[in-house]
């Protein structure tokens, strides 16, 4: 998988003190599951954040942020942040906190048993 390992390490450090963190390779990148729910990920050099859909329009106005359209279909509540939107620790932490806050209320998308 081709994803930014330096960014992966920044995310690992930000999440290290939380319980129930799992890393999964998916979508051609790396996803960090928090409490069995997709929270933050990396696709190539961008960070993917799962945020509250009500915060989406405000988020995409931030520098370096755009709507996730991985499947060529825009997904409200999922944003991609490039390097220009997370250069400083404060900027990076903003995205991590936004994703973690929504994670508390997000529904788990566990696979159904067949």
Secondary structure, 3 states (H helix, E strand, C coil): CCECHHHHHHHHHHHCCCCCEEEEEECCEEEEEECCEEEEEEEECEEEEECCHHHHHHHCCCCCEEEECCCCCCEEEEEEECHHHCCCHHHHHHHHHHHHHHHCCCCCCCCCCC
